[in-house]
């Protein structure tokens, strides 16, 4: 059995962790890499904005806060199957006064493959008519034509 990678090329069902990491990076906008042990992790420790903003834009995470700040102002929550599969693998560093947390992620290849099944065309939010930033519309500024003299 074969599946199709993001670029449309056939991919064997038992894809390597390196292939899974590359495809997760393309789909989720956070840098993933395969470890020698066969797990898929962030390439380095990330700040929450590094991994959460792409998930928020693509509808895989949401924010529960009211926007007024405070100790219990809200937090990130998974809002799709992709988010619910990814959340258990995320870990934050120990809090230190005055320092923001660093985040790590460690996925089993089976979990990574399941996430990718939800991200491929024809499944998930794209199939429901939602748009994805960077894929369905260009984020690069377009050159404006010169003004007529």
Secondary structure as GFF3:
##gff-version 3
##sequence-region A 1 149
A	DSSP	beta_strand	2	4	.	.	.	ID=ss1
A	DSSP	beta_strand	10	12	.	.	.	ID=ss2
A	DSSP	alpha_helix	17	28	.	.	.	ID=ss3
A	DSSP	beta_strand	32	34	.	.	.	ID=ss4
A	DSSP	beta_strand	40	42	.	.	.	ID=ss5
A	DSSP	alpha_helix	48	57	.	.	.	ID=ss6
A	DSSP	beta_strand	61	63	.	.	.	ID=ss7
A	DSSP	beta_strand	76	78	.	.	.	ID=ss8
A	DSSP	alpha_helix	81	87	.	.	.	ID=ss9
A	DSSP	beta_strand	90	92	.	.	.	ID=ss10
A	DSSP	beta_strand	103	107	.	.	.	ID=ss11
A	DSSP	alpha_helix	109	119	.	.	.	ID=ss12
A	DSSP	alpha_helix	124	127	.	.	.	ID=ss13
###
